[in-house]
Amino acid sequence: VYKRQEQGGGDVFVAEGLRQLSGWKAYGYAKAMLQQAGVSYGTHYTQRGQELGLNETSDPRQRAAIEQQIREEYMQPYGELNPMLLHEHMFPSMQRFEQGEQLAYANRQAKLFQEQRKTERNQSLYATFVNADPGQTAQNVLQWVDQYKGQFGGSRGLAFAAATETIRTGLSNGSIDPTSFRNALDQDCLL
């Protein structure tokens, strides 16, 4: 413990005082120091993560490599301490923080994937109204419902409701030509 104090640029008098501590007092000091280090890990992780672009990457392997680098940098000053002390007093806080970060990352990625799928579905549906025969457009909408119903729990009704909402949005933002839509509605194949 006193070596870490001296090597870390700490006060020489504090290091000398630590040398004089009894075994239990030294253990108590090390325990408190490691618990504080475990709590402080989150700040280090966040700062270094921003510097290294941790949240800018979508590649899990690259993210894991950056996390490993952050962890190794943080652990360098504690390398000579007893591994059991580290395991008991420092690692649990670090692990809880990292688990929280992993969960937040997974949730962000899931939202991105959902948005990408929604965009792909919308573009696919909008394409059914471009340069298509009105009768074919109506069939394309029904095929779209069958193709994407799996993303709506397998329900044709929910997929059709999503198609309807997407069509309304496309009509209002100009992605679907109103004339093409009216022509498709006049077809008997939707029945």
C-alpha positions in Angstrom: 0.0 0.0 0.0 2.8 2.4 0.9 4.6 1.6 -2.3 1.5 2.6 -4.3 1.4 5.9 -2.3 5.0 6.7 -3.1 4.9 5.6 -6.7 1.6 7.5 -7.3 3.4 10.7 -6.4 1.8 10.8 -2.9 3.1 12.5 0.2 6.3 10.8 1.5 5.1 11.3 5.1 1.8 9.5 4.4 3.8 6.6 2.8 6.0 6.5 5.9 3.0 6.5 8.2 1.5 3.6 6.2 4.7 1.6 6.7 4.3 2.0 10.5 0.7 0.8 10.5 -0.1 -2.6 12.1 -1.4 -5.3 9.8 -5.0 -4.7 10.6 -4.7 -0.9 10.2 -2.9 -1.4 6.9 -5.7 -3.8 5.8 -8.3 -1.2 6.7 -6.5 1.5 4.8 -6.2 -0.7 1.7 -9.8 -1.8 2.0 -11.0 1.9 2.1 -8.7 2.9 -0.7 -9.9 0.1 -3.0 -13.5 0.7 -2.2 -13.0 4.4 -3.2 -11.1 3.3 -6.3 -14.0 1.0 -7.3 -16.5 3.9 -6.9 -14.2 6.3 -8.8 -13.9 3.9 -11.7 -17.2 5.1 -13.3 -15.7 8.6 -13.7 -12.5 7.3 -15.3 -14.5 5.0 -17.6 -16.8 7.8 -18.7 -14.0 10.3 -19.4 -11.7 7.9 -21.2 -14.6 6.4 -23.0 -15.4 9.8 -24.5 -11.8 10.4 -25.4 -11.5 7.0 -27.1 -14.9 7.2 -28.9 -16.4 4.3 -26.9 -20.0 5.3 -27.7 -19.3 6.2 -31.3 -18.6 2.7 -32.4 -21.3 0.2 -33.3 -18.9 -2.7 -33.6 -19.0 -4.8 -30.4 -15.4 -6.1 -30.9 -14.1 -2.5 -31.1 -16.1 -1.5 -28.1 -14.8 -4.4 -26.1 -11.2 -3.5 -27.1 -11.7 0.1 -25.9 -13.3 -1.1 -22.7 -10.3 -3.4 -22.1 -7.9 -0.5 -22.7 -9.8 1.6 -20.2 -9.8 -1.2 -17.6 -6.1 -1.9 -18.0 -5.2 1.8 -17.7 -7.2 2.1 -14.5 -5.8 -1.0 -13.0 -2.1 -0.1 -13.5 -1.6 1.6 -10.1 -3.2 -1.3 -8.3 -1.2 -4.1 -10.0 1.0 -4.9 -6.9 -1.9 -5.2 -4.5 -3.2 -8.5 -3.3 -5.6 -9.9 -5.9 -8.0 -11.1 -3.1 -8.3 -7.5 -1.8 -9.0 -6.3 -5.4 -11.6 -9.0 -5.9 -13.3 -8.3 -2.7 -13.3 -4.5 -2.4 -12.7 -3.0 -5.8 -14.0 -5.2 -8.6 -17.6 -5.5 -7.5 -18.2 -1.7 -7.9 -16.3 -1.8 -11.2 -18.4 -4.7 -12.5 -21.7 -3.1 -11.5 -20.8 0.0 -13.3 -19.7 -1.9 -16.5 -22.9 -4.0 -16.4 -25.0 -0.8 -16.3 -23.0 0.6 -19.2 -23.4 -2.6 -21.2 -27.2 -2.6 -20.6 -27.5 1.1 -21.7 -25.4 0.3 -24.8 -27.5 -2.7 -25.7 -30.7 -0.6 -25.3 -29.3 2.2 -27.5 -28.3 -0.4 -30.2 -31.8 -2.1 -30.0 -33.4 1.3 -30.6 -31.1 2.0 -33.6 -32.0 -1.4 -35.1 -35.7 -0.8 -34.6 -35.4 2.6 -36.3 -33.4 1.0 -39.2 -36.1 -1.7 -39.7 -38.9 0.9 -39.6 -37.1 3.0 -42.2 -36.6 0.0 -44.4 -40.3 -1.0 -44.0 -41.4 2.5 -44.9 -39.2 2.8 -47.9 -40.4 -0.6 -49.1 -44.0 0.4 -48.8 -43.5 3.8 -50.5 -41.8 2.0 -53.4 -45.1 0.1 -54.0 -46.7 3.4 -55.2 -43.9 4.4 -57.6 -44.5 3.6 -61.3 -46.7 0.7 -60.5 -50.0 -0.4 -62.1 -52.8 0.5 -59.6 -53.9 -3.1 -59.4 -50.4 -4.2 -58.8 -49.9 -1.5 -56.1 -52.9 -2.9 -54.1 -51.3 -6.4 -54.3 -47.9 -5.0 -53.3 -49.5 -3.4 -50.2 -51.0 -6.8 -49.2 -47.7 -8.6 -49.9 -45.9 -5.9 -47.8 -48.3 -6.8 -44.9 -47.5 -10.5 -45.2 -43.8 -9.8 -45.6 -43.5 -7.6 -42.5 -46.2 -9.1 -40.2 -43.4 -11.0 -38.3 -42.1 -7.7 -37.0 -45.6 -7.1 -35.6 -45.9 -10.3 -33.6 -47.2 -12.2 -36.7 -50.4 -10.2 -36.8 -51.7 -9.2 -40.2 -54.0 -6.7 -38.5 -51.1 -4.9 -36.8 -49.0 -5.0 -39.9 -52.0 -3.6 -41.9 -52.4 -0.9 -39.3 -48.7 0.0 -39.6 -49.1 0.1 -43.4 -52.0 2.4 -43.0 -50.1 4.7 -40.7 -47.1 4.7 -43.0 -49.3 5.5 -46.0 -50.9 8.4 -44.2 -47.4 9.7 -43.3 -46.3 9.2 -46.9 -49.3 11.1 -48.2 -48.7 14.0 -45.8 -44.9 14.3 -46.4 -45.1 13.8 -50.2 -43.4 10.3 -50.3 -46.6 8.9 -51.8 -48.3 10.5 -54.8 -52.0 11.1 -53.8 -53.1 10.2 -57.4 -51.3 6.8 -57.2 -52.9 6.1 -53.9 -56.4 7.0 -55.1 -55.9 4.8 -58.2 -54.9 1.9 -56.0 -58.0 2.4 -53.8 -60.2 2.2 -56.8 -59.0 -1.3 -57.5 -61.2 -4.3 -56.4 -58.2 -6.4 -55.4 -58.0 -4.9 -51.9 -61.2 -6.6 -51.0 
